[in-house]
Amino acid sequence: MAGPVATSADAKRLISKRIPDAAVVDIHLLKGDKSYDLIDQLHDRGIRTVVITGYSDVSIKPGKAVAVLQKPFREESLLAALRPSRTE
């Protein structure tokens, strides 16, 4: 397990050193940092990404994340989203 980290820059440094199997990413990070570019990079590297947010309107391009979970979310929802589907 790597992280948690508070900024997109910190997350990008982590994935440059070690590619994780999956990532859980909040849209709004420390000091107004937004994670859209990070989500794109995770997707481009083939990292299974679950986005979490407290906002109802998020502009995630289709296919960039396996799930977008609204806060508060149930642990079961997060675990189900992190599991690879049988077709993967």
LINVEN-V765283 format. One record per pair of residues at least 4 apart in sequence whose C-alpha atoms are under 6 Angstrom apart, sorted by the first residue. I is the first residue (numbers start at 1). GAP is how many residues later the second one is. If there is no record, write none. Layout:
# LINVEN-V765283
[[I;GAP] [I;GAP]]
This chain:
# LINVEN-V765283
[[6;24] [7;22] [7;23] [8;27] [15;4] [21;26] [22;25] [22;26] [22;27] [23;26] [24;25] [24;26] [24;27] [25;26] [26;25] [26;26] [26;27] [27;7] [27;8] [27;26] [28;6] [29;4] [29;5] [42;5] [43;4] [43;21] [49;16] [49;17] [50;15] [50;16] [50;17] [51;17] [52;16] [52;17] [52;18] [53;17] [53;18] [54;16] [54;17]]
